[in-house]
Amino acid sequence: MVELAGLIERGRIRIHGSIEAVIANFTNELAVLPLTLEIAVLTAQFPSDFPRDPSDRIIAATARAEGIPLVTADERIRSCPLLKTIW
């Protein structure tokens, strides 16, 4: 939700209505997963060339923990051998 709010605020995603309403509507269709101890530990286990941004690391670690592919255009994330990515 934080990443989505940031994209909206930076104008990368255009919306109609308030940020609160858009995020609430969007997340009604998704499962919002908790930040677990496992995910926190996984954020520190990426290669040295992986992006240092905490949000990127949390999202990628969550994908690893859940065994799900990650949708990203970021080439540094896509080249990480620890992740399955789509784009």
DSSP file (Angstrom, degrees, kcal/mol; ACC not computed):
  #  RESIDUE AA STRUCTURE BP1 BP2  ACC     N-H-->O    O-->H-N    N-H-->O    O-->H-N    TCO  KAPPA ALPHA  PHI   PSI    X-CA   Y-CA   Z-CA
    1    1 A M     >        0   0    0      0, 0.0     4,-2.5     0, 0.0     5,-0.2   0.000 360.0 360.0 360.0 -36.9    0.0    0.0    0.0
    2    2 A V  H  >  +     0   0    0      2,-0.2     4,-2.3     1,-0.2     5,-0.2   0.924 360.0  49.0 -64.6 -44.3    2.9    2.4    0.8
    3    3 A E  H  > S+     0   0    0      1,-0.2     4,-2.3     2,-0.2    -1,-0.2   0.912 111.9  49.3 -62.2 -42.7    4.5    1.7   -2.6
    4    4 A L  H  > S+     0   0    0      2,-0.2     4,-2.2     1,-0.2    -2,-0.2   0.918 110.0  50.7 -62.8 -44.9    1.1    2.4   -4.4
    5    5 A A  H  X S+     0   0    0     -4,-2.5     4,-2.7     1,-0.2    -1,-0.2   0.899 110.5  50.3 -60.0 -41.0    0.6    5.6   -2.4
    6    6 A G  H  X S+     0   0    0     -4,-2.3     4,-2.3     2,-0.2     6,-0.2   0.902 108.8  50.8 -65.0 -41.7    4.1    6.7   -3.4
    7    7 A L  H  <>S+     0   0    0     -4,-2.3     5,-2.0     2,-0.2     6,-1.4   0.888 112.9  46.6 -62.9 -39.1    3.5    6.0   -7.1
    8    8 A I  H ><5S+     0   0    0     -4,-2.2     3,-1.4     4,-0.2    -2,-0.2   0.938 112.1  50.1 -66.0 -47.0    0.2    8.0   -7.0
    9    9 A E  H 3<5S+     0   0    0     -4,-2.7    -2,-0.2     1,-0.3    -1,-0.2   0.860 110.8  49.4 -62.5 -36.8    1.9   10.9   -5.1
   10   10 A R  T 3<5S-     0   0    0     -4,-2.3    -1,-0.3    -5,-0.2    -2,-0.2   0.462 116.0-114.4 -82.7  -0.8    4.7   11.0   -7.7
   11   11 A G  T < 5S+     0   0    0     -3,-1.4    -3,-0.2    -4,-0.3    -2,-0.1   0.598  83.5 122.1  80.4  10.6    2.3   11.0  -10.6
   12   12 A R  S   <S+     0   0    0     -5,-2.0     2,-0.4    -6,-0.2    -4,-0.2   0.776  80.0  36.8 -75.7 -25.9    3.4    7.6  -11.9
   13   13 A I  S    S-     0   0    0     -6,-1.4     2,-0.4    -9,-0.1    -2,-0.3  -0.997  82.5-147.5-124.6 127.1   -0.2    6.3  -11.5
   14   14 A R        -     0   0    0     -2,-0.4     2,-0.3    -3,-0.1    -6,-0.1  -0.769  21.3-174.8 -95.8 139.0   -3.1    8.7  -12.2
   15   15 A I        -     0   0    0     -2,-0.4     2,-0.5    -7,-0.1     4,-0.1  -0.843  27.1-136.0-130.0 164.1   -6.2    8.3  -10.2
   16   16 A H  S    S+     0   0    0     -2,-0.3     2,-0.2     2,-0.1    -2,-0.0  -0.989  79.4   8.8-118.6 118.1   -9.8    9.6  -10.0
   17   17 A G  S    S-     0   0    0     -2,-0.5     2,-0.1     4,-0.1    -2,-0.1  -0.628 107.3 -28.6 107.2-170.4  -10.7   10.4   -6.4
   18   18 A S     >  -     0   0    0     -2,-0.2     4,-2.3     1,-0.1     5,-0.2  -0.418  50.9-120.3 -82.2 156.4   -8.7   10.4   -3.2
   19   19 A I  H  > S+     0   0    0      1,-0.2     4,-2.8     2,-0.2     5,-0.3   0.916 114.9  54.6 -58.0 -43.4   -5.6    8.3   -2.5
   20   20 A E  H  > S+     0   0    0      1,-0.2     4,-2.5     2,-0.2    -1,-0.2   0.919 109.6  45.7 -58.1 -45.6   -7.5    6.7    0.4
   21   21 A A  H  > S+     0   0    0      2,-0.2     4,-2.4     1,-0.2    -1,-0.2   0.907 113.8  48.4 -66.9 -41.7  -10.4    5.6   -1.7
   22   22 A V  H  X S+     0   0    0     -4,-2.3     4,-2.7     2,-0.2    -2,-0.2   0.935 114.5  44.7 -64.9 -46.4   -8.3    4.3   -4.5
   23   23 A I  H  X S+     0   0    0     -4,-2.8     4,-2.9     2,-0.2     5,-0.2   0.915 113.4  50.6 -65.6 -42.3   -6.0    2.3   -2.2
   24   24 A A  H  X S+     0   0    0     -4,-2.5     4,-1.0    -5,-0.3    -1,-0.2   0.924 113.9  45.2 -60.4 -44.4   -9.0    0.9   -0.2
   25   25 A N  H  < S+     0   0    0     -4,-2.4     4,-0.5    -5,-0.2     3,-0.4   0.920 114.5  48.4 -65.3 -44.2  -10.7   -0.1   -3.4
   26   26 A F  H >< S+     0   0    0     -4,-2.7     3,-1.2     1,-0.2    -2,-0.2   0.914 111.4  48.7 -62.8 -44.7   -7.5   -1.7   -4.8
   27   27 A T  H >< S+     0   0    0     -4,-2.9     3,-1.0     1,-0.3    -1,-0.2   0.647  94.1  74.6 -76.5 -13.5   -6.7   -3.6   -1.7
   28   28 A N  T 3< S+     0   0    0     -4,-1.0    -1,-0.3    -3,-0.4    -2,-0.2   0.788 100.0  46.8 -63.2 -25.1  -10.3   -5.0   -1.4
   29   29 A E  T <  S+     0   0    0     -3,-1.2     2,-0.3    -4,-0.5    -1,-0.2   0.452 111.7  60.4 -95.0  -2.5   -9.3   -7.3   -4.3
   30   30 A L  S <  S-     0   0    0     -3,-1.0     2,-0.6    -4,-0.2     0, 0.0  -0.816  79.1-116.6-125.5 160.8   -5.9   -8.4   -2.8
   31   31 A A        -     0   0    0     -2,-0.3     2,-0.7     2,-0.0    -3,-0.1  -0.882  26.4-147.1 -93.3 124.8   -4.5  -10.1    0.3
   32   32 A V        -     0   0    0     -2,-0.6    -5,-0.0    -5,-0.1    -2,-0.0  -0.851  18.8-149.6 -94.3 115.1   -2.3   -7.8    2.3
   33   33 A L        -     0   0    0     -2,-0.7     2,-0.1     1,-0.1    29,-0.0  -0.570  12.0-115.4 -89.4 147.1    0.4   -9.9    3.8
   34   34 A P        -     0   0    0      0, 0.0     2,-0.9     0, 0.0    -1,-0.1  -0.403  26.2-111.3 -76.1 155.7    2.1   -9.2    7.1
   35   35 A L        -     0   0    0     -2,-0.1     2,-0.1     4,-0.1    23,-0.0  -0.802  48.8-169.2 -84.9 106.9    5.8   -8.3    7.4
   36   36 A T     >  -     0   0    0     -2,-0.9     4,-2.3     1,-0.1     5,-0.1  -0.403  37.5-106.1 -96.8 170.4    7.1  -11.4    9.2
   37   37 A L  H  > S+     0   0    0      2,-0.2     4,-2.4     1,-0.2     5,-0.2   0.909 121.4  54.8 -59.5 -43.2   10.4  -12.3   10.8
   38   38 A E  H  > S+     0   0    0      1,-0.2     4,-2.4     2,-0.2    -1,-0.2   0.924 108.9  46.9 -57.6 -46.1   11.2  -14.5    7.8
   39   39 A I  H  > S+     0   0    0      1,-0.2     4,-1.6     2,-0.2    -1,-0.2   0.912 110.1  53.0 -63.8 -42.7   10.6  -11.7    5.4
   40   40 A A  H  < S+     0   0    0     -4,-2.3     4,-0.5     1,-0.2    -1,-0.2   0.913 111.3  46.4 -58.8 -43.3   12.8   -9.3    7.5
   41   41 A V  H >< S+     0   0    0     -4,-2.4     3,-1.4     1,-0.2    -1,-0.2   0.907 108.6  55.7 -66.4 -41.8   15.6  -11.8    7.5
   42   42 A L  H >< S+     0   0    0     -4,-2.4     3,-1.7     1,-0.3    -1,-0.2   0.791  94.1  68.5 -63.1 -27.8   15.3  -12.4    3.7
   43   43 A T  T 3< S+     0   0    0     -4,-1.6     3,-0.4     1,-0.3    -1,-0.3   0.768 100.3  49.8 -62.4 -23.0   15.7   -8.7    3.0
   44   44 A A  T <  S+     0   0    0     -3,-1.4    -1,-0.3    -4,-0.5    -2,-0.2   0.397  97.7  70.7 -94.0   2.0   19.3   -9.0    4.2
   45   45 A Q    <   +     0   0    0     -3,-1.7    -1,-0.2    -4,-0.2    -2,-0.1   0.192  68.9 111.3-108.9  16.8   20.1  -12.0    2.0
   46   46 A F  S    S-     0   0    0     -3,-0.4    11,-0.0     1,-0.1    -3,-0.0  -0.545  77.3 -89.6 -86.5 157.0   20.1  -10.4   -1.5
   47   47 A P    >   -     0   0    0      0, 0.0     3,-1.9     0, 0.0    -1,-0.1  -0.140  40.4-104.6 -60.8 162.0   23.3  -10.0   -3.6
   48   48 A S  T 3  S+     0   0    0      1,-0.3    -2,-0.1    -3,-0.1     4,-0.0   0.741 119.5  56.5 -63.8 -24.2   25.4   -6.9   -3.2
   49   49 A D  T 3  S+     0   0    0     27,-0.1    -1,-0.3     2,-0.1     3,-0.1   0.419  82.2 111.0 -88.4   2.8   24.2   -5.4   -6.5
   50   50 A F  S <  S-     0   0    0     -3,-1.9    27,-0.1     1,-0.1     7,-0.1  -0.488  86.4 -86.1 -73.0 146.0   20.5   -5.7   -5.5
   51   51 A P        -     0   0    0      0, 0.0    -1,-0.1     0, 0.0    -5,-0.1  -0.206  30.0-144.8 -53.5 141.8   18.8   -2.3   -4.9
   52   52 A R        +     0   0    0     -3,-0.1    -2,-0.0     4,-0.1     5,-0.0   0.570  60.3 121.1 -85.9 -10.5   19.2   -0.9   -1.4
   53   53 A D     >  -     0   0    0      1,-0.2     4,-2.1     2,-0.1     5,-0.2  -0.351  61.7-141.6 -59.2 123.7   15.8    0.6   -1.2
   54   54 A P  H  > S+     0   0    0      0, 0.0     4,-2.6     0, 0.0     5,-0.2   0.861  99.3  54.3 -57.5 -37.5   14.0   -1.0    1.8
   55   55 A S  H  > S+     0   0    0      2,-0.2     4,-2.5     1,-0.2     5,-0.2   0.929 108.4  48.5 -63.8 -44.0   10.6   -1.1    0.0
   56   56 A D  H  > S+     0   0    0      1,-0.2     4,-2.5     2,-0.2    -1,-0.2   0.908 113.1  48.7 -60.6 -41.2   12.2   -3.0   -2.9
   57   57 A R  H  X S+     0   0    0     -4,-2.1     4,-2.7     2,-0.2    -2,-0.2   0.892 111.4  48.5 -68.0 -39.9   13.8   -5.4   -0.5
   58   58 A I  H  X S+     0   0    0     -4,-2.6     4,-2.3     2,-0.2    -2,-0.2   0.931 113.7  46.8 -65.3 -45.3   10.6   -6.0    1.5
   59   59 A I  H  X S+     0   0    0     -4,-2.5     4,-2.0    -5,-0.2    -2,-0.2   0.935 116.0  44.7 -62.6 -46.5    8.6   -6.6   -1.7
   60   60 A A  H  X S+     0   0    0     -4,-2.5     4,-2.2    -5,-0.2    -2,-0.2   0.904 113.0  50.5 -65.8 -41.7   11.2   -9.0   -3.1
   61   61 A A  H  X S+     0   0    0     -4,-2.7     4,-2.8     1,-0.2    -1,-0.2   0.872 108.6  52.8 -64.7 -36.3   11.6  -10.8    0.2
   62   62 A T  H  X S+     0   0    0     -4,-2.3     4,-2.3     2,-0.2    -1,-0.2   0.914 107.9  50.8 -64.4 -42.4    7.9  -11.3    0.4
   63   63 A A  H  X>S+     0   0    0     -4,-2.0     5,-2.1     2,-0.2     4,-1.0   0.915 112.4  47.5 -60.8 -42.4    7.8  -12.8   -3.1
   64   64 A R  H ><5S+     0   0    0     -4,-2.2     3,-0.6     2,-0.2    -2,-0.2   0.946 112.3  48.4 -62.2 -48.4   10.6  -15.2   -2.0
   65   65 A A  H 3<5S+     0   0    0     -4,-2.8    -2,-0.2     1,-0.2    -1,-0.2   0.856 117.4  41.5 -61.9 -36.2    8.9  -16.1    1.2
   66   66 A E  H 3<5S-     0   0    0     -4,-2.3    -1,-0.2    -5,-0.2    -2,-0.2   0.561 106.2-125.9 -89.2  -9.2    5.6  -16.8   -0.6
   67   67 A G  T <<5 +     0   0    0     -4,-1.0    -3,-0.2    -3,-0.6    -4,-0.1   0.857  64.4 134.1  67.6  35.2    7.1  -18.5   -3.6
   68   68 A I      < -     0   0    0     -5,-2.1    16,-0.3    -6,-0.2    -1,-0.2  -0.876  59.5-105.4-118.2 150.2    5.4  -16.2   -6.0
   69   69 A P        -     0   0    0      0, 0.0     2,-0.4     0, 0.0    16,-0.3  -0.366  31.4-131.5 -71.2 153.9    6.9  -14.4   -9.0
   70   70 A L  E     -a   85   0A   0     14,-2.5    16,-2.6    -2,-0.1     2,-0.7  -0.901   7.3-140.2-109.3 132.1    7.5  -10.6   -8.8
   71   71 A V  E     +a   86   0A   0     -2,-0.4     2,-0.3    14,-0.2    16,-0.2  -0.832  44.9 137.5 -92.5 117.6    6.3   -8.2  -11.5
   72   72 A T        -     0   0    0     14,-1.6    -2,-0.0    -2,-0.7    13,-0.0  -0.990  50.1-155.6-158.1 150.8    9.0   -5.5  -12.1
   73   73 A A        +     0   0    0     -2,-0.3     2,-0.6     4,-0.0    -1,-0.1   0.443  64.3 115.9-100.4  -5.8   10.7   -3.6  -14.8
   74   74 A D     >  -     0   0    0      1,-0.2     4,-2.7     2,-0.1     3,-0.4  -0.528  55.1-156.9 -71.2 113.9   13.8   -3.0  -12.6
   75   75 A E  H  > S+     0   0    0     -2,-0.6     4,-1.9     1,-0.2    -1,-0.2   0.824  90.1  57.2 -64.0 -32.9   16.7   -4.9  -14.3
   76   76 A R  H  4 S+     0   0    0      2,-0.2    -1,-0.2     1,-0.2     4,-0.2   0.878 112.4  41.9 -67.0 -35.2   18.7   -5.2  -11.1
   77   77 A I  H >4 S+     0   0    0     -3,-0.4     3,-1.5     1,-0.2    -2,-0.2   0.912 113.0  53.1 -73.8 -43.4   15.8   -7.0   -9.5
   78   78 A R  H 3< S+     0   0    0     -4,-2.7    -2,-0.2     1,-0.3     7,-0.2   0.802 105.7  54.8 -62.7 -29.3   15.1   -9.1  -12.5
   79   79 A S  T 3< S+     0   0    0     -4,-1.9    -1,-0.3    -5,-0.2    -2,-0.2   0.515  79.5 113.7 -84.2  -3.1   18.7  -10.3  -12.7
   80   80 A C    X   -     0   0    0     -3,-1.5     3,-1.4    -4,-0.2     5,-0.1  -0.547  60.2-150.3 -70.9 122.2   18.6  -11.6   -9.1
   81   81 A P  T 3  S+     0   0    0      0, 0.0    -1,-0.2     0, 0.0    -4,-0.0   0.630  91.5  65.7 -69.3 -11.6   19.0  -15.4   -9.2
   82   82 A L  T 3  S+     0   0    0      2,-0.0     2,-0.3   -35,-0.0    -2,-0.1   0.592  97.4  64.7 -84.2 -10.5   17.0  -15.7   -6.0
   83   83 A L    <   -     0   0    0     -3,-1.4     2,-0.5    -6,-0.2   -22,-0.0  -0.863  67.0-143.2-119.7 146.5   13.8  -14.4   -7.6
   84   84 A K        -     0   0    0     -2,-0.3   -14,-2.5   -16,-0.3     2,-0.3  -0.939  34.9-172.2 -98.8 126.1   11.4  -15.4  -10.2
   85   85 A T  E     -a   70   0A   0     -2,-0.5     2,-0.4   -16,-0.3   -14,-0.2  -0.838  17.9-155.0-123.4 159.6   10.2  -12.3  -12.1
   86   86 A I  E      a   71   0A   0    -16,-2.6   -14,-1.6    -2,-0.3    -2,-0.0  -0.990 360.0 360.0-129.5 136.9    7.6  -11.4  -14.7
   87   87 A W              0   0    0     -2,-0.4    -1,-0.1   -16,-0.2   -16,-0.1   0.226 360.0 360.0 169.8 360.0    7.6   -8.5  -17.1
